Amino acid sequence: VSSQGMTTAERIPGSPNQTTGVFVTDTRQVVAVGSPSPGAAYQFDPMLVSWSGVENNQEWTAAPSNLAGSFGLEGFGIGSVLLAGRAAKGENIIMGNHGLVSMRATGDPRTVFA
């Protein structure tokens, strides 16, 4: 194995500017675990999951023309901070500091994940 040069990770344009973790789903959407709340303030929310449009990692604002969106997981009994997420076959696992929750694609553009 040879390495000819160094590469660095760069922020994807339009993506959240702060996250606890990131993974890609089998529906080809980038998911940010712990991310800023949508809106003018963009205050970091440790319990918010945000996701990009399908096959468009630069589209993070929900609109009728895409499947981007976000959802808060407060009240799901998994803690106060989201720590990580992982894609699995047919579902995604989100880990909080006190438990896990499953996130599945619905195929419905109004709900995207459940």
C-alpha positions, 0 to 999 in steps of 0.5 A, a space after each residue: 500500500 502506498 500513500 502519495 498524498 494526504 487528503 483532509 475531510 471538508 464540510 459538505 456545503 449546506 450540511 450542519 456545521 456541528 454534529 455529534 456523529 454522521 452516517 449514511 443510510 441504505 436510502 443514500 441519505 447522510 444523517 447527522 446525529 446531534 445537530 443545530 436546530 433549523 431556523 435563524 439561530 441554528 443552536 446546537 441540539 444534542 437530541 436532534 437528528 437531521 438528514 439530507 435529501 436522497 443522493 443529495 448530501 448538500 440538501 438539508 432543508 426540508 421541502 416538498 421537492 426533497 426528502 431532507 428533514 430533522 426530528 428531535 428525540 427528546 422524550 424517547 427515553 434514550 437520554 439527553 445526548 445522542 452519541 452515534 448512529 449506524 446504518 443497518 439492513 432495513 433500519 438505522 440505529 441511533 444511540 443516546 447516552 441511556 439507550 437506543 432507538 431504531 429509525 426506519 425509512 417509511 417511503 412516505 415523503 411526509 414522514 421520511 423516517 419513523 
